[in-house]
Amino acid sequence: MSVVVVGLNHRTVPLELLERMNVSPARLPKVLGDLAGREHISEVVVLSTCHRTEVYAVAERYHGAVQDIRNAFSEMAFIPPEDFSDHLYTYSDEGAVNHLFSVAAGLDSVVLGESEILGQVRQAWQSAHEEGAAGPKLAALFRHALVAGKRARTETAIGRGSTSLAHAAVDMAARRLGSLEGKRILLLGAGEVGENMALAVAGTTGAQVFVANRTWDRAVALASRVGGRAVQLDGLHAALAEADVLFTSTGAPSAIVDHTDLAPVVEQRGGRPLLIVDLAMPRDIDPAVAELDGVELLDLDDVRSFVEAGMAERRREVGRVRTIVDEERERFIDSVTAREVAPTISALRERVESLRVAELERHRGRLEGLDPKQREAVEAVTRGVLAKLLHDPTVRLKDAAGTPRGDRLSDALRELFDL
């Protein structure tokens, strides 16, 4: 199979480095094209979310592919490889399958069991497929990962409660402010996370919801859906002057609100506090904003700390989810093994059967004196001998399938028997 995954996430690197490695939807086609064109990679999928950037690849050579991916990370972030190499994690073959299935099941998320990651895994593969970067091997892997993720959420309670990043952010803001009832809530960004946050605050008693987004039609549509009002981006400062809480989740490549932008807004607020929850990756809000009087700035690290307290019940489900991941990993590996060796085994059996039939035909004159029962015995004996002869090579080939040894055995059989 020769699949590798190389990546970094919220556990291995600080937020500052993670955001530099983030691959936005706008950058994704170029990054996929660059990776797919590297010497040791034949298929590739990039999974980049708020908490991780991972490259899944079909490797022509393991070490060469890992080096190709490391170099790509370096070029994306303009950082020398030695500055982040120690933070990278790498898995191959069965380990890569296990990692992706665990990610899809929500075991590797900031919010244990989060629901958003399953859609992100699906979108990562679809994007790679549309760009021509992902082929049949990664298609099969990612499709099966979605099966594992769905099973985890339907057969266990891993997804019970506030498992979405967006919902966790809203819950955290409500806890910070005592309640969101009667608050003026401004949402900056109407993508998937922004939409989920809007839905989470919709219906809050007395709350007023405002939505700002680069695409006006999308802001209008989302605001209408949650009973709120759309705000033009050039009216953002006026909206901030009135807001009690700002949630941000845009796909902008860099901060869109900095200390200079917000300082005059704070003066207009007359001492009223402003809570900002920044879920964007890279961050929408310059960290220096937190230095302004009356402004409390929370980011992804704060969400991670917040959700730790509410995970006891979901943690009890981890063992059951891991069992599902193990089962689906073995099912996937078995299916891949069968697909990889089936043509060689089939060709081998056809070859030896043709030789058996040819030999019986060559000796037909010497067998003419046999009665039907004796002819049947000769057929059975010759078939039985060949079946026993092929049994051990077939079993060994199946056991080694998907490994370099399996490739060598398959090549040897094809060479020796002219398959």
C-alpha positions as CSV (number, residue, x, y, z in Angstrom):
1,M,0.0,0.0,0.0
2,S,2.9,2.4,0.8
3,V,0.7,5.2,2.2
4,V,2.4,7.8,4.5
5,V,1.0,10.7,6.5
6,V,3.2,13.6,7.6
7,G,1.7,16.4,9.7
8,L,1.6,18.6,12.7
9,N,-1.2,19.6,15.0
10,H,-2.2,21.5,18.1
11,R,-0.4,19.0,20.3
12,T,2.9,19.1,18.5
13,V,3.4,22.8,17.7
14,P,2.4,26.2,19.2
15,L,-0.4,28.1,17.6
16,E,1.9,30.6,15.9
17,L,3.7,27.9,13.9
18,L,0.5,25.9,13.2
19,E,-1.2,28.9,11.6
20,R,1.9,29.5,9.3
21,M,1.5,25.9,8.1
22,N,-2.3,26.2,7.5
23,V,-3.4,25.7,3.9
24,S,-6.5,27.8,3.1
25,P,-9.0,26.7,0.4
26,A,-7.5,29.4,-1.9
27,R,-4.0,28.0,-1.6
28,L,-5.0,24.3,-1.7
29,P,-5.0,23.8,-5.5
30,K,-1.4,25.1,-5.7
31,V,-0.2,23.1,-2.7
32,L,-1.8,19.9,-4.1
33,G,-0.3,20.5,-7.5
34,D,3.1,21.1,-6.0
35,L,3.0,17.9,-3.9
36,A,1.6,15.7,-6.6
37,G,4.5,16.8,-8.9
38,R,7.2,15.8,-6.4
39,E,9.4,12.9,-7.4
40,H,8.4,10.3,-4.8
41,I,4.7,11.0,-4.5
42,S,2.0,9.5,-6.8
43,E,-1.2,10.5,-5.0
44,V,-1.8,13.1,-2.3
45,V,-4.5,14.6,-0.1
46,V,-4.0,17.6,2.2
47,L,-6.1,17.8,5.4
48,S,-5.8,21.3,6.9
49,T,-8.1,22.5,9.6
50,C,-7.9,24.8,12.6
51,H,-6.0,22.2,14.6
52,R,-3.9,20.3,12.0
53,T,-2.2,20.3,8.7
54,E,-1.5,16.8,7.4
55,V,-0.4,15.4,4.0
56,Y,-1.5,11.9,3.1
57,A,0.5,10.5,0.2
58,V,1.0,7.3,-1.8
59,A,4.8,7.0,-1.7
60,E,7.0,5.6,-4.4
61,R,9.8,5.6,-1.9
62,Y,9.1,6.1,1.8
63,H,12.0,8.3,2.9
64,G,11.9,10.2,-0.4
65,A,8.2,11.0,0.0
66,V,8.7,12.1,3.7
67,Q,11.5,14.4,2.5
68,D,9.3,15.8,-0.3
69,I,6.5,16.6,2.2
70,R,8.9,18.2,4.7
71,N,10.3,20.4,2.0
72,A,6.8,21.4,0.9
73,F,6.0,22.4,4.5
74,S,9.2,24.5,4.6
75,E,8.4,26.3,1.3
76,M,4.8,26.9,2.4
77,A,5.7,28.6,5.6
78,F,9.1,30.1,4.6
79,I,10.7,28.3,7.6
80,P,13.9,26.2,7.4
81,P,13.1,22.4,7.9
82,E,15.3,22.2,10.9
83,D,13.1,24.7,12.7
84,F,10.0,22.4,12.7
85,S,11.2,18.9,11.7
86,D,11.2,17.7,15.3
87,H,7.5,18.6,15.6
88,L,6.4,16.6,12.6
89,Y,4.7,13.2,13.1
90,T,5.0,10.5,10.5
91,Y,3.0,7.3,10.0
92,S,3.1,4.7,7.3
93,D,0.9,2.0,5.9
94,E,-1.1,0.5,8.8
95,G,-0.1,3.3,11.1
96,A,-1.3,5.9,8.5
97,V,-4.6,4.1,8.2
98,N,-5.0,3.9,12.0
99,H,-4.2,7.6,12.3
100,L,-6.7,8.8,9.6
101,F,-9.5,6.6,11.0
102,S,-8.8,8.0,14.5
103,V,-9.0,11.5,13.1
104,A,-12.3,10.8,11.4
105,A,-13.7,9.2,14.6
106,G,-12.9,12.4,16.5
107,L,-10.2,10.8,18.7
108,D,-7.5,13.3,17.7
109,S,-9.5,16.5,17.9
110,V,-9.3,19.4,20.4
111,V,-13.0,18.7,21.2
112,L,-13.1,14.9,21.6
113,G,-15.6,13.4,19.2
114,E,-16.2,16.7,17.4
115,S,-18.6,16.5,14.5
116,E,-17.0,18.9,12.1
117,I,-13.9,16.8,11.4
118,L,-15.8,14.2,9.5
119,G,-17.0,16.8,6.9
120,Q,-13.4,18.2,6.7
121,V,-12.0,14.7,6.0
122,R,-14.6,14.3,3.2
123,Q,-13.9,17.7,1.8
124,A,-10.1,17.2,1.8
125,W,-10.4,14.1,-0.3
126,Q,-13.0,15.6,-2.7
127,S,-10.8,18.7,-3.2
128,A,-7.8,16.4,-4.0
129,H,-9.9,14.3,-6.4
130,E,-11.2,17.4,-8.2
131,E,-7.6,18.6,-8.6
132,G,-6.5,15.3,-10.0
133,A,-4.1,14.8,-7.1
134,A,-5.8,11.8,-5.4
135,G,-6.1,8.4,-7.1
136,P,-7.7,5.0,-6.4
137,K,-5.6,4.1,-3.3
138,L,-6.4,7.3,-1.4
139,A,-10.0,7.3,-2.6
140,A,-10.4,3.8,-1.0
141,L,-8.6,4.9,2.2
142,F,-10.7,8.1,2.7
143,R,-14.0,6.5,1.9
144,H,-13.3,3.8,4.5
145,A,-12.3,6.5,7.0
146,L,-15.7,8.1,6.6
147,V,-17.3,4.7,7.4
148,A,-15.2,4.5,10.6
149,G,-16.1,8.0,11.6
150,K,-19.8,7.5,11.1
151,R,-19.8,4.2,13.0
152,A,-18.0,5.9,15.9
153,R,-20.8,8.5,16.2
154,T,-23.8,6.2,15.7
155,E,-22.6,3.2,17.8
156,T,-21.1,5.2,20.8
157,A,-21.7,8.3,22.8
158,I,-18.5,10.0,21.6
159,G,-20.5,12.6,19.8
160,R,-22.9,13.4,22.7
161,G,-23.1,16.9,24.0
162,S,-21.1,19.9,22.7
163,T,-18.7,18.2,20.3
164,S,-18.5,20.9,17.7
165,L,-15.7,23.5,17.8
166,A,-18.3,26.1,17.0
167,H,-20.7,25.0,19.8
168,A,-17.8,24.8,22.3
169,A,-16.8,28.4,21.4
170,V,-20.4,29.6,21.9
171,D,-20.6,27.7,25.2
172,M,-17.3,29.2,26.4
173,A,-18.5,32.8,25.5
174,A,-21.8,32.2,27.4
175,R,-19.8,31.0,30.4
176,R,-17.5,34.1,30.2
177,L,-20.4,36.5,30.0
178,G,-22.8,34.7,32.3
179,S,-25.2,34.3,29.4
180,L,-25.7,35.4,25.8
181,E,-29.3,36.4,26.5
182,G,-29.9,39.9,25.5
183,K,-26.4,40.3,24.0
184,R,-25.4,41.8,20.7
185,I,-23.5,39.1,18.9
186,L,-21.4,39.8,15.8
187,L,-20.2,36.9,13.6
188,L,-17.4,37.6,11.2
189,G,-17.2,34.8,8.6
190,A,-20.1,32.8,7.2
191,G,-18.2,29.6,6.3
192,E,-18.9,26.2,7.9
193,V,-17.6,27.2,11.4
194,G,-19.3,30.6,11.2
195,E,-22.6,29.0,10.1
196,N,-22.4,26.5,13.0
197,M,-21.8,29.3,15.5
198,A,-24.7,31.3,14.1
199,L,-27.0,28.2,14.5
200,A,-25.7,27.7,18.0
201,V,-26.7,31.3,19.1
202,A,-29.9,31.4,17.1
203,G,-32.9,31.6,19.3
204,T,-31.1,32.9,22.3
205,T,-33.6,35.0,24.3
206,G,-33.3,38.7,23.5
207,A,-30.0,38.2,21.5
208,Q,-29.3,40.3,18.4
209,V,-27.2,38.5,15.8
210,F,-25.2,40.3,13.1
211,V,-23.3,38.6,10.3
212,A,-20.4,40.1,8.3
213,N,-18.7,38.3,5.5
214,R,-16.6,39.0,2.5
215,T,-19.4,37.7,0.2
216,W,-22.4,39.8,0.9
217,D,-25.0,37.3,-0.4
218,R,-23.7,34.7,1.9
219,A,-23.9,37.0,4.9
220,V,-27.5,37.9,4.0
221,A,-28.4,34.2,3.6
222,L,-27.0,33.2,6.9
223,A,-28.4,36.2,8.8
224,S,-31.8,35.5,7.3
225,R,-31.5,31.8,8.4
226,V,-30.9,32.7,12.0
227,G,-33.2,35.7,12.3
228,G,-30.3,38.2,12.3
229,R,-29.0,41.0,10.1
230,A,-26.2,41.2,7.6
231,V,-23.5,43.8,8.0
232,Q,-21.2,45.2,5.3
233,L,-17.5,44.7,5.9
234,D,-17.0,48.5,5.6
235,G,-19.5,48.8,8.5
236,L,-17.6,46.4,10.7
237,H,-16.1,49.1,13.0
238,A,-19.6,50.6,13.7
239,A,-20.9,47.1,14.5
240,L,-18.0,46.4,16.8
241,A,-18.7,49.6,18.7
242,E,-22.1,48.1,19.7
243,A,-21.3,44.4,20.0
244,D,-20.9,42.5,23.3
245,V,-19.2,39.6,21.7
246,L,-17.4,39.0,18.4
247,F,-17.0,35.5,16.9
248,T,-14.5,35.2,14.0
249,S,-13.9,32.4,11.6
250,T,-12.9,33.7,8.2
251,G,-10.5,32.1,5.8
252,A,-8.4,35.2,5.4
253,P,-4.6,34.6,5.0
254,S,-3.7,37.0,7.8
255,A,-5.2,39.1,10.6
256,I,-8.0,41.4,9.5
257,V,-8.4,43.2,12.8
258,D,-5.3,44.6,14.5
259,H,-4.6,46.9,17.4
260,T,-4.7,50.0,15.3
261,D,-8.2,49.1,13.9
262,L,-9.7,48.3,17.3
263,A,-8.3,51.1,19.5
264,P,-10.6,53.8,18.2
265,V,-13.6,51.4,18.5
266,V,-12.7,50.8,22.2
267,E,-12.7,54.5,22.9
268,Q,-16.2,54.7,21.3
269,R,-17.5,52.0,23.6
270,G,-17.1,54.1,26.7
271,G,-15.7,51.3,28.9
272,R,-18.1,48.6,27.9
273,P,-16.3,45.2,27.7
274,L,-15.9,43.4,24.5
275,L,-15.3,39.6,24.3
276,I,-13.7,38.3,21.1
277,V,-13.5,34.6,20.3
278,D,-11.2,34.0,17.3
279,L,-11.6,30.5,15.8
280,A,-9.9,31.3,12.5
281,M,-6.7,29.6,11.3
282,P,-4.7,31.7,10.6
283,R,-6.1,34.0,13.3
284,D,-8.3,36.9,12.3
285,I,-7.4,39.0,15.3
286,D,-4.0,40.4,16.0
287,P,-3.0,39.0,19.5
288,A,-1.9,42.6,20.4
289,V,-5.6,43.5,20.6
290,A,-5.7,41.8,24.0
291,E,-3.7,44.7,25.4
292,L,-6.6,47.1,24.9
293,D,-8.6,48.0,28.0
294,G,-11.9,46.2,28.2
295,V,-11.1,43.7,25.5
296,E,-10.8,39.9,26.3
297,L,-9.4,37.9,23.4
298,L,-9.8,34.1,23.3
299,D,-8.5,31.8,20.6
300,L,-8.2,28.1,19.8
301,D,-5.9,27.4,22.7
302,D,-8.5,28.8,25.0
303,V,-11.2,26.6,23.4
304,R,-9.0,23.6,24.0
305,S,-8.6,24.5,27.7
306,F,-12.4,25.1,28.0
307,V,-13.5,21.8,26.6
308,E,-11.1,19.8,28.7
309,A,-13.5,20.2,31.7
310,G,-16.5,18.8,29.8
311,M,-15.0,15.6,28.4
312,A,-15.5,13.1,31.2
313,E,-18.4,11.3,29.6
314,R,-17.0,11.3,26.1
315,R,-13.7,10.0,27.4
316,R,-15.5,6.9,28.7
317,E,-16.4,6.2,25.1
318,V,-12.8,6.2,23.8
319,G,-12.3,2.5,24.4
320,R,-15.4,1.6,22.3
321,V,-14.4,4.0,19.6
322,R,-10.9,2.6,19.4
323,T,-12.4,-0.9,19.0
324,I,-14.4,0.4,16.0
325,V,-11.3,2.0,14.6
326,D,-9.4,-1.3,15.0
327,E,-12.1,-3.2,13.3
328,E,-12.4,-0.9,10.4
329,R,-8.6,-0.7,10.0
330,E,-8.4,-4.5,9.7
331,R,-11.4,-4.6,7.3
332,F,-9.7,-2.0,5.1
333,I,-6.3,-3.7,5.1
334,D,-7.9,-7.0,4.3
335,S,-9.8,-5.5,1.4
336,V,-6.7,-3.8,0.1
337,T,-4.7,-7.0,0.4
338,A,-7.3,-8.9,-1.5
339,R,-7.5,-6.3,-4.3
340,E,-3.7,-6.1,-4.6
341,V,-2.9,-9.8,-4.9
342,A,-6.0,-11.0,-6.5
343,P,-4.9,-10.4,-10.1
344,T,-1.5,-12.1,-9.6
345,I,-3.1,-15.1,-7.8
346,S,-5.8,-15.4,-10.5
347,A,-3.2,-15.2,-13.3
348,L,-1.1,-17.8,-11.6
349,R,-4.0,-20.3,-11.2
350,E,-5.0,-19.7,-14.8
351,R,-1.4,-20.3,-15.9
352,V,-1.0,-23.6,-14.1
353,E,-4.5,-24.8,-15.1
354,S,-3.7,-24.2,-18.8
355,L,-0.5,-26.2,-18.3
356,R,-2.4,-29.0,-16.7
357,V,-5.0,-29.1,-19.5
358,A,-2.2,-28.9,-22.1
359,E,-0.3,-31.8,-20.6
360,L,-3.4,-34.0,-20.4
361,E,-4.2,-33.2,-24.0
362,R,-0.6,-34.1,-25.0
363,H,-1.0,-37.5,-23.4
364,R,-4.5,-38.0,-24.6
365,G,-3.5,-41.0,-26.7
366,R,-2.1,-42.8,-23.7
367,L,-5.2,-42.1,-21.7
368,E,-7.8,-43.3,-24.3
369,G,-8.1,-46.7,-22.6
370,L,-9.3,-45.2,-19.4
371,D,-13.0,-45.5,-18.5
372,P,-15.0,-42.4,-17.4
373,K,-14.4,-43.1,-13.7
374,Q,-10.6,-43.4,-14.2
375,R,-10.5,-40.2,-16.3
376,E,-12.3,-38.4,-13.5
377,A,-9.7,-39.7,-11.1
378,V,-6.9,-38.4,-13.2
379,E,-8.6,-35.0,-13.4
380,A,-9.0,-34.9,-9.6
381,V,-5.5,-36.0,-8.9
382,T,-3.9,-33.5,-11.2
383,R,-6.0,-30.7,-9.9
384,G,-5.3,-31.7,-6.3
385,V,-1.6,-31.8,-6.8
386,L,-1.6,-28.3,-8.3
387,A,-3.9,-27.0,-5.6
388,K,-1.5,-28.2,-2.9
389,L,1.5,-26.8,-4.8
390,L,-0.1,-23.4,-5.1
391,H,-1.5,-23.2,-1.5
392,D,1.7,-22.1,0.3
393,P,2.8,-19.5,-2.3
394,T,-0.8,-18.1,-2.4
395,V,-1.0,-17.8,1.4
396,R,2.4,-16.2,1.7
397,L,1.6,-13.7,-1.1
398,K,-1.6,-12.7,0.7
399,D,0.1,-12.3,4.0
400,A,2.8,-10.1,2.5
401,A,0.5,-8.0,0.3
402,G,1.0,-4.3,0.7
403,T,4.6,-4.5,1.8
404,P,7.9,-4.3,-0.1
405,R,8.3,-8.1,0.5
406,G,4.8,-8.7,-1.0
407,D,5.8,-6.6,-4.1
408,R,9.0,-8.7,-4.5
409,L,7.1,-12.0,-4.2
410,S,4.5,-10.8,-6.7
411,D,7.1,-9.7,-9.2
412,A,8.9,-13.0,-8.8
413,L,5.8,-15.0,-9.5
414,R,5.1,-13.0,-12.6
415,E,8.6,-13.4,-13.8
416,L,8.9,-17.1,-13.1
417,F,5.6,-18.1,-14.5
418,D,5.5,-15.5,-17.3
419,L,2.2,-14.0,-16.0
